[in-house]
Every structure is written in structure tokens, then in C-alpha cells.
Amino acid sequence: MLNLQTVLVCVGVVLILLVAYRFLFNPQVLLGGIHSEGTTCPTHWKYIDGLCKPSYETSCMPFDPFVITSKVSGCNLARTCGTDWPGKCV
């Protein structure tokens, strides 16, 4: 029979591993997702001098892609600018 101390230690270890996975070993960084050209900026935009800049005529302004934290807001921005954003738009 499991005692309370063993259960609490197991739960604590699992929580520590989940926090470490999420904040220390961010899978997007480890897999190159954030810094690869395909997902740093929307399609047909280039990452230059810390900003995503369009490579086509648009009324959209360059922006810092690391300020956008949610997939939904990134996808909405890309679609508003007439393009797509791999990794953010599903």
C-alpha cells in the first residue's frame, strides 16, 4: 500500500519536470521552431534587424515577432496582412 509521503513526492517530481519542460527546455527552442526562418515570421516576411519585415507591398508595418505570445494573435496578424504564419495558423 502506498503511503501519503510517497504519493506527495511523486506528484512533486512530476510537477517539477513539467515546469522544467515548459520553461527551461522549451520544445520550440530545442527544435529550432522559434529561430528558424519558416516560423519566426509570417510567410513572405523576412526577419531583419530584430523585426519581421514584409517582402511584398502591404499596409502592414514591421513588428517584433517575439512580442506576439499567442498563436491566435499571430495568425490574426498574418491573415490581416494577407498571408499565413506556419506554426501559428492551423
C-alpha positions in Angstrom: 0.0 0.0 0.0 1.3 3.4 -0.9 1.7 5.9 1.9 1.0 9.6 1.6 4.6 10.6 1.6 5.4 8.5 -1.5 2.4 10.0 -3.3 3.4 13.5 -2.5 7.0 13.0 -3.6 5.8 11.5 -6.9 3.4 14.4 -7.5 6.1 16.9 -6.6 8.6 15.3 -9.0 6.1 15.3 -11.9 5.3 19.0 -11.3 9.0 19.9 -11.3 9.5 18.0 -14.5 6.5 19.7 -16.2 7.7 23.2 -15.1 11.3 22.4 -16.3 10.0 21.1 -19.6 7.8 24.2 -20.2 10.1 26.9 -19.0 13.7 25.6 -19.2 13.5 23.2 -22.1 11.0 25.0 -24.3 10.4 22.4 -27.1 10.0 25.2 -29.8 13.5 26.4 -29.0 15.1 23.0 -28.8 13.5 22.0 -32.2 14.6 25.3 -33.8 11.0 26.4 -34.3 11.3 29.9 -32.9 14.5 30.8 -34.7 14.0 29.0 -38.0 13.1 31.3 -40.9 9.9 29.4 -41.6 8.2 30.2 -38.3 9.9 33.3 -37.0 7.8 35.5 -39.3 4.7 35.0 -41.4 5.1 33.6 -45.0 6.8 36.1 -47.3 8.2 38.1 -44.4 11.9 38.2 -43.5 13.4 38.5 -40.1 15.8 41.5 -40.4 17.3 43.6 -37.6 15.0 42.1 -34.9 11.8 42.7 -36.8 9.6 40.8 -39.3 9.5 42.9 -42.5 7.3 42.2 -45.5 8.8 41.3 -48.8 5.7 42.4 -50.7 3.6 45.6 -50.9 1.4 45.8 -47.9 0.0 48.4 -45.5 1.2 46.3 -42.5 4.2 47.6 -40.6 7.3 45.6 -39.4 7.0 44.1 -36.0 8.9 42.2 -33.3 7.7 38.6 -33.6 8.8 37.7 -30.0 6.2 40.2 -28.6 3.4 38.1 -30.0 2.9 35.4 -27.4 -0.3 33.6 -28.6 -0.8 31.6 -31.8 -4.2 33.2 -32.3 -2.9 36.7 -32.3 0.0 35.8 -34.6 -2.4 34.1 -37.0 -4.8 37.0 -37.0 -2.0 39.4 -37.7 -0.7 37.3 -40.6 -4.2 36.9 -42.1 -4.9 40.6 -41.7 -1.7 41.3 -43.7 -2.8 38.8 -46.4 -0.5 35.9 -45.6 -0.2 32.8 -43.4 2.1 32.0 -40.5 3.3 28.4 -40.3 3.2 27.2 -36.7 0.6 29.7 -35.6 -2.2 29.3 -38.2 -3.6 25.8 -38.1 
